[in-house]
Amino acid sequence: MKIALLLGIAAISLGAAAPLPPQKVDLLIRGGTIYTGSDAPFIGDVAIKGDHIVSVSRHANVTATRIIDAKGMIVAPGFIDPHTHMGEDLASDDQAKRLIPAFLMQGVTTAFIGNDGGGDPDVTKVLGSASIKPVGINYAAWVGFGAIREKVVGEDNRAPTSEELAKMKGLVASAMCQGALGLSTGLFYAPQSFAKTEEVIALAKEAGKRGGSYDSHIRDESSYTVGLVAAIDEAIRIGREGGLPAHISHIKALGVDVQGQAPKIIAMVEAARARGEKVTANQYPWSASGTSLVASLVPLWAQDGGRPALLKRFDDPSLSEKMHAGMVENLRKRGGADKLLVVEGKYRNRYLDAVAKELNLSPVDAAIAVIRIGDPGTVSFNQSEADIAAFMRQPWVMTGSDASGGHPRVYGSFARKYDKYVKTDHVITLRQFIERSSSLTADTFGLTGRGHLRSGAFADVVVFDPKTYASRATYEDPAQLAAGVQTVVVNGVVAVDKGAMTGKAAGRALAHKPTAGSCN
């Protein structure tokens, strides 16, 4: 009796503490195989309170308002898409569109908009829209070189005056101070294609001074003008002389003239990175690109002045032969009329050779007839699987969709990359797929608190079934939601539950913070 009493007194005097009570959390994702974005996978739990993750561990000591059983599932950071054209949907008056189900049902929780030089210089308006019209995913915005050039110079093929250049630089600086990620370009497209490299560098410097990045649909992914190699070199040069990281969007070797050049392009990027330059890229996992019929076939010189001028040139006998020859050559580069699928308008889901047969015209004359009606979107089968795989294996290439209407990449890019290139073709590993779809993107573009599953991070999470996660979208039927995603959490709110949309709009506009003192 005395011994027991003495032992009890001793325990009290030594300060023996009672076990801590379990922490109370809102949501516990239990028992899944966790890929944190930076660590080797393990089976464990993700605990979420409010909009943040409070713990990622093998066994969370918590009590949860709700528990999601993730046994047999993959648990990963919400995916981040660095190249999309979803700005209109995010600002739509239609609440269902603003949820962006095509992305959420793949596990994409954050997207960039304003790519290809199209980003509105009024970044305050773009980012402020989310507070007025709630959105389903997070988004960040680029300021577009094309939007700025059209605003100041117009659509003509000429250099800006010194006053115009100063005005464009001011617009970039202002956009950066409003929260833009950086400067995006689409130098393949008129009227951006009319700009010299030095003009782009001058604007890129304004973004660089304020901590931004340079993102580019390069001047030529094929052999249209300067060629693929020269266009890659230009993008790297703009980053170097602009004093900012360079990012090559939807990296590819497009068309019969450049297929097989992936190793050469990879070597160029590797050399730049070895010099200490920050160069990265994104890629969509499809052998077909997507653009418009005009951009696919009409020579750039004929696009000077926009659509009204183009239509007049079609009717000018002195130009018709030159234009026709240029379009024949561009069609050859893309592999022929049976490789060009029209995905909008009167001839939707018809290949150009079939349209030509129906109209009893040559493929180019048929294309001109269609363009006179409008400029429909097209899908162009122009890449080799060897090039796609070579680019995909690079640790500096992240997943992107280039999401735009009429192409299955809107609804299926991330799911297809897993199903085809991880699970079936074994081009990359599951861990590589996840990290290059989340943490690589977040870290490259400074999305603090995103892209990783770790304590203190924002609670953007995807839970998917490794057996069934796949794209269901096809070229002929592109608007099919992906399969296999069980749960998606956006800022702590369950946006996809048991494989179905919940209708919750928990996304946020993500403003990039400019370099301290650069906006005074």
KAZI-V765213 format. One record per residue. N is the residue number from 0. RES is the residue in one letter. OMEGA is omega in whole degrees, -180 to 180 (NA if undefined). Layout:
N:RES:OMEGA ; N:RES:OMEGA
This chain:
0:M:179 ; 1:K:-179 ; 2:I:-180 ; 3:A:-180 ; 4:L:179 ; 5:L:179 ; 6:L:179 ; 7:G:179 ; 8:I:-180 ; 9:A:-179 ; 10:A:179 ; 11:I:-177 ; 12:S:179 ; 13:L:176 ; 14:G:179 ; 15:A:-174 ; 16:A:173 ; 17:A:179 ; 18:P:179 ; 19:L:178 ; 20:P:179 ; 21:P:177 ; 22:Q:177 ; 23:K:180 ; 24:V:-179 ; 25:D:-173 ; 26:L:176 ; 27:L:174 ; 28:I:-165 ; 29:R:165 ; 30:G:178 ; 31:G:174 ; 32:T:-170 ; 33:I:170 ; 34:Y:-172 ; 35:T:-173 ; 36:G:180 ; 37:S:-176 ; 38:D:174 ; 39:A:-176 ; 40:P:175 ; 41:F:178 ; 42:I:-177 ; 43:G:-172 ; 44:D:172 ; 45:V:-179 ; 46:A:-174 ; 47:I:175 ; 48:K:-175 ; 49:G:-179 ; 50:D:-177 ; 51:H:171 ; 52:I:179 ; 53:V:176 ; 54:S:172 ; 55:V:-171 ; 56:S:178 ; 57:R:175 ; 58:H:-178 ; 59:A:176 ; 60:N:-176 ; 61:V:163 ; 62:T:-172 ; 63:A:174 ; 64:T:177 ; 65:R:176 ; 66:I:174 ; 67:I:179 ; 68:D:-178 ; 69:A:180 ; 70:K:-179 ; 71:G:-179 ; 72:M:171 ; 73:I:178 ; 74:V:-173 ; 75:A:172 ; 76:P:174 ; 77:G:-176 ; 78:F:-177 ; 79:I:-178 ; 80:D:-175 ; 81:P:-178 ; 82:H:180 ; 83:T:174 ; 84:H:-175 ; 85:M:-177 ; 86:G:-179 ; 87:E:179 ; 88:D:-179 ; 89:L:179 ; 90:A:-175 ; 91:S:172 ; 92:D:-180 ; 93:D:-177 ; 94:Q:-179 ; 95:A:178 ; 96:K:-177 ; 97:R:176 ; 98:L:-178 ; 99:I:-179 ; 100:P:179 ; 101:A:179 ; 102:F:-178 ; 103:L:-178 ; 104:M:169 ; 105:Q:-176 ; 106:G:178 ; 107:V:-177 ; 108:T:180 ; 109:T:179 ; 110:A:173 ; 111:F:176 ; 112:I:-179 ; 113:G:-178 ; 114:N:178 ; 115:D:178 ; 116:G:-174 ; 117:G:-173 ; 118:G:-179 ; 119:D:177 ; 120:P:178 ; 121:D:-175 ; 122:V:177 ; 123:T:179 ; 124:K:-177 ; 125:V:-178 ; 126:L:-179 ; 127:G:-179 ; 128:S:-176 ; 129:A:180 ; 130:S:179 ; 131:I:-179 ; 132:K:-176 ; 133:P:-175 ; 134:V:-176 ; 135:G:-178 ; 136:I:172 ; 137:N:175 ; 138:Y:174 ; 139:A:-171 ; 140:A:170 ; 141:W:166 ; 142:V:-170 ; 143:G:175 ; 144:F:-179 ; 145:G:-180 ; 146:A:180 ; 147:I:-178 ; 148:R:178 ; 149:E:-180 ; 150:K:-173 ; 151:V:-174 ; 152:V:-176 ; 153:G:-174 ; 154:E:-175 ; 155:D:179 ; 156:N:178 ; 157:R:176 ; 158:A:177 ; 159:P:171 ; 160:T:179 ; 161:S:179 ; 162:E:178 ; 163:E:179 ; 164:L:179 ; 165:A:179 ; 166:K:179 ; 167:M:178 ; 168:K:178 ; 169:G:178 ; 170:L:177 ; 171:V:-180 ; 172:A:180 ; 173:S:180 ; 174:A:178 ; 175:M:-180 ; 176:C:175 ; 177:Q:176 ; 178:G:178 ; 179:A:176 ; 180:L:-175 ; 181:G:-177 ; 182:L:175 ; 183:S:177 ; 184:T:171 ; 185:G:-169 ; 186:L:175 ; 187:F:-171 ; 188:Y:170 ; 189:A:4 ; 190:P:179 ; 191:Q:-179 ; 192:S:-180 ; 193:F:-178 ; 194:A:173 ; 195:K:-178 ; 196:T:-177 ; 197:E:177 ; 198:E:180 ; 199:V:179 ; 200:I:-179 ; 201:A:179 ; 202:L:179 ; 203:A:179 ; 204:K:179 ; 205:E:176 ; 206:A:-179 ; 207:G:179 ; 208:K:-174 ; 209:R:173 ; 210:G:-178 ; 211:G:178 ; 212:S:176 ; 213:Y:-179 ; 214:D:-174 ; 215:S:154 ; 216:H:-168 ; 217:I:-173 ; 218:R:-178 ; 219:D:176 ; 220:E:-174 ; 221:S:179 ; 222:S:-178 ; 223:Y:-175 ; 224:T:-177 ; 225:V:-177 ; 226:G:-175 ; 227:L:-176 ; 228:V:-180 ; 229:A:-180 ; 230:A:175 ; 231:I:179 ; 232:D:179 ; 233:E:180 ; 234:A:178 ; 235:I:179 ; 236:R:180 ; 237:I:177 ; 238:G:-178 ; 239:R:-176 ; 240:E:176 ; 241:G:179 ; 242:G:-179 ; 243:L:179 ; 244:P:178 ; 245:A:-180 ; 246:H:-178 ; 247:I:-177 ; 248:S:-179 ; 249:H:-179 ; 250:I:-177 ; 251:K:169 ; 252:A:-168 ; 253:L:173 ; 254:G:-172 ; 255:V:-177 ; 256:D:-174 ; 257:V:177 ; 258:Q:-177 ; 259:G:-178 ; 260:Q:-179 ; 261:A:-180 ; 262:P:180 ; 263:K:179 ; 264:I:178 ; 265:I:179 ; 266:A:178 ; 267:M:180 ; 268:V:179 ; 269:E:179 ; 270:A:178 ; 271:A:179 ; 272:R:177 ; 273:A:177 ; 274:R:-180 ; 275:G:179 ; 276:E:-179 ; 277:K:-179 ; 278:V:178 ; 279:T:179 ; 280:A:168 ; 281:N:-175 ; 282:Q:171 ; 283:Y:-171 ; 284:P:-179 ; 285:W:179 ; 286:S:178 ; 287:A:174 ; 288:S:179 ; 289:G:177 ; 290:T:178 ; 291:S:-180 ; 292:L:177 ; 293:V:-179 ; 294:A:-180 ; 295:S:-166 ; 296:L:-172 ; 297:V:178 ; 298:P:-176 ; 299:L:-178 ; 300:W:-178 ; 301:A:179 ; 302:Q:178 ; 303:D:-180 ; 304:G:176 ; 305:G:-173 ; 306:R:180 ; 307:P:179 ; 308:A:179 ; 309:L:-179 ; 310:L:177 ; 311:K:180 ; 312:R:176 ; 313:F:-176 ; 314:D:-179 ; 315:D:-177 ; 316:P:-178 ; 317:S:-178 ; 318:L:-171 ; 319:S:-178 ; 320:E:180 ; 321:K:180 ; 322:M:-180 ; 323:H:-180 ; 324:A:179 ; 325:G:179 ; 326:M:175 ; 327:V:-180 ; 328:E:180 ; 329:N:176 ; 330:L:177 ; 331:R:-179 ; 332:K:-179 ; 333:R:173 ; 334:G:177 ; 335:G:-175 ; 336:A:180 ; 337:D:178 ; 338:K:-176 ; 339:L:-177 ; 340:L:176 ; 341:V:-173 ; 342:V:177 ; 343:E:171 ; 344:G:-174 ; 345:K:-175 ; 346:Y:180 ; 347:R:179 ; 348:N:175 ; 349:R:174 ; 350:Y:-175 ; 351:L:179 ; 352:D:178 ; 353:A:177 ; 354:V:180 ; 355:A:180 ; 356:K:-180 ; 357:E:-178 ; 358:L:-178 ; 359:N:-180 ; 360:L:171 ; 361:S:180 ; 362:P:-179 ; 363:V:178 ; 364:D:176 ; 365:A:178 ; 366:A:178 ; 367:I:179 ; 368:A:179 ; 369:V:-179 ; 370:I:178 ; 371:R:178 ; 372:I:-178 ; 373:G:179 ; 374:D:-173 ; 375:P:172 ; 376:G:178 ; 377:T:171 ; 378:V:-173 ; 379:S:-178 ; 380:F:-167 ; 381:N:-177 ; 382:Q:178 ; 383:S:178 ; 384:E:179 ; 385:A:178 ; 386:D:179 ; 387:I:-179 ; 388:A:-179 ; 389:A:178 ; 390:F:-175 ; 391:M:-177 ; 392:R:-175 ; 393:Q:-177 ; 394:P:179 ; 395:W:179 ; 396:V:-179 ; 397:M:-180 ; 398:T:174 ; 399:G:-178 ; 400:S:-169 ; 401:D:-172 ; 402:A:176 ; 403:S:-171 ; 404:G:175 ; 405:G:-179 ; 406:H:-179 ; 407:P:-180 ; 408:R:177 ; 409:V:-172 ; 410:Y:-169 ; 411:G:-170 ; 412:S:-178 ; 413:F:179 ; 414:A:179 ; 415:R:-180 ; 416:K:177 ; 417:Y:-172 ; 418:D:-176 ; 419:K:-168 ; 420:Y:173 ; 421:V:-170 ; 422:K:-174 ; 423:T:-174 ; 424:D:177 ; 425:H:178 ; 426:V:176 ; 427:I:180 ; 428:T:177 ; 429:L:179 ; 430:R:178 ; 431:Q:178 ; 432:F:-177 ; 433:I:-177 ; 434:E:180 ; 435:R:175 ; 436:S:-175 ; 437:S:-172 ; 438:S:178 ; 439:L:-180 ; 440:T:-180 ; 441:A:-177 ; 442:D:-180 ; 443:T:-174 ; 444:F:173 ; 445:G:177 ; 446:L:-175 ; 447:T:178 ; 448:G:179 ; 449:R:172 ; 450:G:180 ; 451:H:169 ; 452:L:-180 ; 453:R:178 ; 454:S:179 ; 455:G:179 ; 456:A:172 ; 457:F:-174 ; 458:A:170 ; 459:D:-170 ; 460:V:171 ; 461:V:174 ; 462:V:-179 ; 463:F:-179 ; 464:D:-178 ; 465:P:180 ; 466:K:-172 ; 467:T:-178 ; 468:Y:-176 ; 469:A:174 ; 470:S:172 ; 471:R:180 ; 472:A:177 ; 473:T:179 ; 474:Y:-180 ; 475:E:-179 ; 476:D:-168 ; 477:P:-173 ; 478:A:179 ; 479:Q:-180 ; 480:L:179 ; 481:A:178 ; 482:A:167 ; 483:G:177 ; 484:V:-177 ; 485:Q:-175 ; 486:T:170 ; 487:V:178 ; 488:V:178 ; 489:V:-179 ; 490:N:176 ; 491:G:-178 ; 492:V:-180 ; 493:V:-178 ; 494:A:173 ; 495:V:-175 ; 496:D:-179 ; 497:K:176 ; 498:G:-178 ; 499:A:177 ; 500:M:177 ; 501:T:-177 ; 502:G:-180 ; 503:K:-180 ; 504:A:-175 ; 505:A:-179 ; 506:G:-179 ; 507:R:171 ; 508:A:-176 ; 509:L:179 ; 510:A:176 ; 511:H:-180 ; 512:K:179 ; 513:P:178 ; 514:T:-178 ; 515:A:177 ; 516:G:-175 ; 517:S:-178 ; 518:C:180 ; 519:N:NA
